[in-house]
Amino acid sequence: MSHKIKFNLSNHKNKKQLEDQPNEKISISIGLATVSTNNDDKLENQKLKPKKKLTKAVLLDNNLYKQFKNNQFSKIDLHGLTVDHAHQKLNQYFKINYLKKNLFHIIVTGLGNKAKGEEFFTGKIRKQFPFWLDTEKFQFMIKSYSPCKIQHGGLGAFYVKLKTKE
């Protein structure tokens, strides 16, 4: 799919002067960054380095639980870990299982401790988990996720489906 944007760079006040000059064109390509100009100097196309291939964002799939009924899955429990240690452990866990092509996982983050009068979901790991999935190293391996149903840990756990290794 090609996207084109055209700009009119001419000024209509001095029409005769503009007719004597060649048209100025600018083209911008989405994806591979290229810059091309066409004017009196006849500049050659300047090619910039191609941008790094962006990975797709991890999807929030509310129907993911259906795939856990008929497939085997692995489970990791992050209770009692610090946020940094949980992040490192989760990264290693996903790398190993991505290479082994184990697709379905339940990540138990816990709900956190509920203090009097505060919100119910106070778990630091639970709050950080969706943000971790937005990072490039997790987007490379994870296809989709959703909060678990009550039989698999409820709102203190997440279903995660990994991408198949290409």
Secondary structure, DSSP 8 states (H G I E B T S, - for coil): -----------GGGHHHHHHS---EEEE-SSS-EEEEESTT----EE-----------EE-TTGGGHHHHS--EEEE-TT--HHHHHHHHHHHHHHHHHHT--EEEEE-------TTS-S---HHHHHHHHHHTSHHHHTTEEEEEE--GGGTGGGEEEEEE----
